[in-house]
Amino acid sequence: MSPAGPTVTPVQLLVTEARLITLVPSGDDPDDVGYSERGWMLVEDGLVAATGDGEPPATVRAGVSAAGGEVLDVGGAFVAPGFVSSHSHLFTSGLRGLGVAETLYGWCDSMLGTTAHMSPTDIYWSTLHGALDFLSHGVTTAYNFTDPLQAWEPMVEGRRTGTAGLRDLEYHTRQADACRDAGLRFVDAIGMDATAGTDQDVVDRFAASVEHTRAMDPALALGVSIMGQVQWSPRPDAAEVEVAAMRRHGVTNQAHFLESPEAIELQQSKFALYRDAGALGPDMVFGHFIQTTPEIIEQAAAGGAGMSWQPASNGRLASGVALVPEMIAMGMAVGIGLDDQACTDVADPWQNMRIGIAAQRARTKDPLSMMPERALRLHTLGAAQIMGVADRVGSLAVGKHADFVVVDPRQPDVGPLWHPVRNYVMSMTPRNLRQVYVGGRLVDEGGISVNPLAVEASARIHADLPALAARIGHPR
């Protein structure tokens, strides 16, 4: 059993007196977030068993009491689904503040130029620290891009230079282990490193990584995906290699695509590689998707591909503003991700939503282009949908994992809640985050993790990463 195993999960947990946001719409409005001013929720064996308005039925209370369960009276605090990040790089948690004066590729040189020298042990503790950091900010599920076995090489005119040697398979597997040990639900995104070795080597390495993750507890390891690398791969058939692996292993694919404002024509030309390889469909997601054309958006939407939007990191790296409302209007599924801790700097989902709202409204001059209800949906159920895990997480629907946050609008006090759901998005911060639960089990309280590895994770990255930097020369 992992250190985060459910050793103290009550069989039943009854949450009462909640401003309950379920993300379960009551009608056909896709932006209905299912709000109850005074709600309750019953958790059984880590799953949502029932929700309702007002006082829980006497039979429910009696059943919890008879089972020796727990009653959690939140006293008017918000109870909402744990946030879902549809695009994350958890191994970067100890590398914040690097490359601040750089756009994407210069920042990568600084940040990934450091991880290029990490050992499997280094990457384990860095990933564990990042996963616990997500949990402490109310993010209970993440699509996690692992640092590839083939280390970063500088980009010149939009093309990768060099062919760095491969690290051992353990370098990947320890990143998946860290997510599991943190108790974070995750989709494990694996690079195929298609320029290293023979085609059979590429296939065998990927299969070994897939096998490792699929052997884990499926309640935490929710799925496996490909870290799409066509954007910077020199192989003209890289998309075909990825699509073949998608079909063979039954995995999804998310590609960093059309992100940087550099070499835009070259980037745009590579969309055809995915299109012509037959990648477009619900299992294909484009991360960032900023430097698009109307034709590219139309083809991606028509093919059924999704899009992951990282508003905070897009601004931090001066990448631009994605045309998210237009994509949604064309039928494209969209989710929000927090991206790197090294390029959002604080893993704050409320900040991420507000940056996204502000960026879209500033671009369109229309406040209706991104309303708080829609941003909340994109950072919970929408993110889960494009990750292919919405049947298990993303809303407080009966039968799903009981992953939720308790958020107190009175500590600190934000004043009257004129529109509670909008206040939840626009006025809350991590200071209001009281508790985080995964599967009905408390994992963080007041920003302090209950995981027994948390203290060591902090100590290790504070000692080991500066020592690494001293060996290689301090990163920029």
N, C-alpha and C positions, 0 to 999 in steps of 0.2 A: 504493500500500500504506500502511496506517495505521502509526503508530509502533509499535504492538503486534503487527505482522504476524509470522508464524511464520518469521522469517529464520534462526533458529538451532535449530529443532526437529530433534532427531535422528530419522532414519527409524525407528529402533527404540530403545526404552528398556525395560530389564528392571529391575524393582524387586524386591529380595530381602530376606529376613529381616524381614518385616513382620508386625506384629499387624494383619492385614488385615480391614477391615470393608467388605464390598461392598454391603450393602443389597440383596443378591439372596437371597431366602429359599430354604432347602433343602426346605421343605415347604409346608403350607397355612397355617401360623401367620403372620398378616399382620405381627406384630411381630418375627419372626425377621429379624435384621439381617445374617445371613451372615458369621459371624466365623470367622477362622482364626488360631490362636495363632502359627503360623509359616507365613506365606503368601508368595506371589510374584505378580507381575502383569507381563504383557508388553504394551507399548504399541507400536503400529505406525501411522505416519502420523497421530498424534494421537488414535487410537482405541484402546480396550481390545481387545486381540487374544486374550488368554487370562489366566486366573487359576488358581491351584492351591495345594495344601498342600505344605509341606516344601521340599525342594530342587527347583529347576526342573529339568526333564529336560535331559540333556546336549545333546539336539538343539536345544533352545531356546537354551541358552547358545552353542552353536556357531553358530546362525543369527544371533544378535545380534553375535557377534564378526566373522563373515564380512561382515555388512552395515555394519560400522564403527559399531555402535550403542553405547549407554552402559549400564553396569550401575550401578544405584544401590542400594547396601547400606545400609538404614536402621537396622540394628543393633538391632532389637527395638522400634522406634518404631511408633506407630499409623500406618497408611495407610488413609484413609477418603475417601469422596466429598467433593468441595467442597460447602459448604453452599449451599442454595438459599433465597433470600428471596422469598416469594410476595407481598410488599407492601413497597415501598420508595419513598423520595423522595430520590434521590441529590443533588439540587441543594441540599439543606439542610445539606450537610456543614460549611460555614463559619459556621453559625448556632446552634451548640450553646449551651445555657445560657440561652436566652431564655424568657420566659414561665413561669418555674419556679413562680410562685404562681398560675398560671391553669389552668382546665380548657380543653377543646378550643378553643372559639371565641376566648377571650382569648389563648391561646397562638398561634392562627392570626393574630390581629390583630398580634401582636408579630413573628412569624417571616415570615408571608406579606406583612405590611405592609412588610417590608423588601425582599423580592424584587419587590414591585410596582414598585420603582424601578430594577431591574437591567436592563442592556442584554444583547443576545445574547452579547456577549463575556463579560460577568460571569457569565451563567448557564452558559456553556460551561466556564469554569474551575472554577466551583463544582461542577458535575456531574462533571467529570473528577476533581476532588479526592475527591468522594464515591465514585466508582467504584473508584479506586485504594485508598481506605480500606477498602472492602468486600473487595477482593482481599487486602489485607494482614491481614485477619482471617479469611481462609479461605472467604469467600463468593465463589463463582465464577459464579453465575447469579442475576439479580435481575429481578423484575417491577418496572419503574421507572415510577412516575407522574411525568410531566413537569409542570413548572409551566405552567398553561394560558396561552393567549394573552390571555384576559380575566383581568386581575389580581383578586386577592382583594378582597372588600368585606365589611365587618363583618356579623355575623349578629345580628338582633334577634328575640327570641322564636322562634328556630329557623328564621327566614327570612332569605335573603340580602337585603341592602339595596343600593341603587344599581345602576348599570349601567356599570361601568368600561369604558373604551375598549379596543380590541384592540391588541395588539402585532403586529409583523410576523411572518410565518410563520417567519422565521429564528430567532425566539426559541424555537420548538419544535425545529427541525431541528438546531440547535447542541447541544441536550441529547442527542439521539440520536447525533450525531457524537462527543460526549464519551465516551459509553459504548463506542462502537466503538474510539476512540483509546486508551482505557484497556485494551482487551483483555478486557473483561468481557462475558460472554454475557448477553443481556437480552431481555425482552419489553417493547416500547415502548408505554406506556399514554398515550393522547392524549385530552385533554378536547375535547368538541365545542363548548363555548361556545355553547350553544343559545339564549341570550338576546341574542346580538349579531348584528345583521344579519337578512337574510331567510332563510327556510328553505333556499333555494338557496345562499346564502352559507355557511350552516352545513355543508351537504353538500360544497361545493367545498373549503372549508378543510380539512375532515377528510380528504378524498380526497387532497389535496396532501401532507399529512403522512404518510399511509399510503404513498403512492408513494415518498417520500423514504426511508423506513425499509426498505421492501421492495427497494430498489435496492442495499442494503448486502450485505456478505458474510453469507449465511444461516447460516454457522457461528457468527457472533457475534449478529447480529440474528435471534433465534429466532422472533419473531412480533410481531404488532401487536394492540393491545387498546384498548378504550374505557375512559377514566377516568369511570366512571358518576357522574353529577352530580345524579341525581334528588333525593337527600337535601336539597340546598340550592337546587335550581332552582325559580324561581317558575312555570315553564311547566307546566301541568297535563298536557301531552302529551309531556313530556321523555322518559319511558320509551319511548313509541312511536317517537320520533325515534331513540333509541339502538338499539332493536331493529331498525329498518329499516336502520340502518348496519351492524349486526352481520351481517344477512343479505346485504346488498349486497356487503360487502367480505370476508366470511368471517373475521371477527375475533371475539375474546372480549370480555367486559366484566367489570370488577371495580368495584363501587360501594362507596364508604365508606358504611356503612349501620348505623343503630342503634348509633352509637358513643357519643355524648355523653349524660350523664344529665340533659340539659336538653330541655324540650319533647318529652317522651317520647311522648305520645299523638299529636302531630303527626308525629313520625318514624315511628311504627308505622303510621299511616294510609297512609303512602306506599308501604308494601310492596305494597299492592293494585295500585298503578300498574304495578310490574314484573310482578306476577302476571297481571294482566289484559291486559298488552301481549304476553304470550307469551314473556317473557324467561327463565322458569325452565327450566333445562336445564344440561348439562355445560359449556356455554360461558359460564355466568353464575356469578360468584363474589361473595359478600358479604364485604367487608372489615370486620373488627371484630365486628359482629353480636352486640352485647352486650345491648342493651335489648330483648330478644325476648319473645315469648310462646310457650307450647307450640304454639299453632296456627300461628304464623309458622314455627317450626322444622319442624313436621310438613309444612307445605305446601312449604317450600324443599327439604327432603330428598326428598319425594315427587316433586318436579319435576326432581330431579337436579342442583340447584345446589350449588356448593361454598362453602367458608368459609375465609377467611384470618385467622389468629389472630396478634395482635401482643401477646404478654404483657407485654413490658417497657414499651412505650409506653402500653398500657392502664392500667398502674399509675402511670406517671409523670404522666399527665394526669388521674388520678383518675376514669377512665371506668367502671371496674368490671371484673368477671371474666366472660368468656363461658362458656357452659355447654358446653364442648367435649366432655367425655365423653358427655354426653347426645346431642349432635349426631352423634357417631361411632356411638353405639349405634343411632341412627335411620337409619343408612346414609349420612350426609352425608360427602362427601369434605372433608378438612381439611388445610391446610398452614400452616406457620409463616412469618411475615415479621418482619424487623427494623424495619420502618417507617422513620421519619426518623432520621438521625443527630441531628437537633435535638430529638427527643423520646425517643430511647433513649440519646443522649449518647455512648455507646461502642458501636461496631458489633460487638459481641461475641456470636456465636451461642451460645456455651456459657452465658453469663449469661442470654441470652434463654430458652434451654431451662430453665435452673434456676428462673428466675422463674416460668415457666409451670407447672412441676412443683409448686413451692411454693404458688402461688396456687390451683391445683385441689385439692391435698391439704388446704389450710387451709379451702377452701370445703366440700368434701365430707366431711372428717374420715376419708378413706379413702385410704391410700397407693396402693392399686391403681388409683385413678381416673386417675393419670397416672404411668406408669413411665418410666424413662429410655429404654428401647428404643423406646417409642412416640414420645417427644419427639424422638428422633434421626430417626426415620423421617419425622415431620411436617416437620422442618427440612431434609430432603433430598428423598427420593423423593415424599413426600406433597405438598410444595410444588410440585415439578415436575409432578405429576399435575394439580393444580387449575389450573396455568398452561398446560396442554396441551402440555408439552414433555418428558414423561417418557420418550418414545422416544429422546431424545438426551442427557439429563442426569439427575442425581439418584441414580444408583447406578453402581457399577463393573461393569456388565454388558458382556459382549462386544458390540462394535459401537457402544457409546456413546462420547461424548467422554471422553477420559482426563483428567478434571478431579479433582484429588485434593490432599489435605493430608497432610503428614508432621508428626506430633505426638509429641513426645518426653516420656514420663511420668517421665523421670529428670532433666529439666532444665526447671524445678525438679523435684526428686524428690518424688513424692507417696506414696512407700512401696509396699508390696506391692499388686499388683493382684488383689484377692480376687475381683472379678468384672469382667474387663477392659472389657467394653462399658459396663457401668454406671459404672465408673471414668472411662471416656472422656467420658461425659456429665457426671458429677457432680464430677469432680476436675480436669479440664483447664481451662486458661485460655489466652488469647493468648500468655502467657509460654512455654507449652509448644509453641507453633506454630513449627516449624522452617522449613518450606518450603511454598509453594503452587505448584501446577502447573495450567496450563490447556492442554488438548490435549497433554499430555506435555511442555510447555515450562515451565521455571521462570519465574515472574512475580514472586515475592516471596520473600525469604530473611531470616529474622529480623526481620520488620517493615519491611524496606527494599525498596522497589519497584525492579525492574530497568527499568521503563519510562522512556524518555528524557525524557518530559514531566513526570515526577513532581516534580522540583525546581522547575520553573517553575510548576506548579500550586500548590504550597505557597506560593511567593513571591507569586503573584498574589492568592490569597485573603487573605493576611496584609496585603498593601498595599491592595488594592482595596476590600475590604469595610469596613474601618474608615473609609476615605475616603468611601465611600457613606454610612455611618452619620453621619458628620460633616455631610454635606450635608443629610440629611433629619431630623436629630435622632436621638440615640442610641436604638436600640430598647430596649424594656423587658426 
